[in-house]
Structure formats: C-alpha cells, structure tokens
C-alpha cells in the first residue's frame, strides 16, 4: 500500500467520514477556498488507480467509497513514520515527543497505562476469537 499525498489524504479523510460520496459531496465538505470540482475528480481517479477508492456507476455519475479502512492506512503510515524518523523504535518516538512537548511524568504514566489497557484488550479479544 502506497502512502498518500497531502491532497489525497485530505480527500480520503472526507471519504472515510462520509463512507460514500459523489465528487460534489466531497467538494462541499472541503474547507475554503474549495478546490475546483475537476481537481477533486482527478484526485479521486488517482486514488482509484492506487487501490484506495472504488465506485458505483449510475449512468455518467459515480459514487465513490473507500476500499481501505482508515485504521489500516493509519497503521501503515505510523509504521513508515516510525521507521523513517525513529529507526523503527517506539521508545525513540515517545522520548522525542516527551522532550519536545515537555510531557510530565504523570502524562507519560497515563500514556503507558492507556497502552497497557489497549494491549490487554487486544489480547482478550484474540483469546475470545480463538474460543
């Protein structure tokens, strides 16, 4: 799966939110100054070629929908982000943001507890699926 350009990601964020939409619907939801209809249409066609978007045809009109889940793209993006900027180390990434954002020890502890809880829930869900 390829990474999205900034413009492609903006369109995908709206499509993920809308779940399915015509180009005009996407243009309407974009912030001002709104891009031209043809610009958004071109981005959608590129997203289709990349395998991110599918469509249903109604005559000459197309209704678009995401083929990739937001969660799946986020996972890929974050893995690439960590690999490219933090040598693939979650610890390096957290340390960087802790230093840059002046996180307190209690903030870090809270984040660690959230991660532990998420891992426990994930393990519990996997156990339930096996049963």
Buried (B, 14 or more C-beta within 10 A) or exposed (E): EEEBEEBBBBBBBBBBEBEEBBBEBBBEBBEEEEBEEEBBBBBBBBBBEBEBBBBEEEEEEBBBBBEBEEEEBEEBBEEEEBEEEBEEEEEEBBBEEBEEEEBEEEEBEEBEEEEEEEEEEEEEEEEEEEE
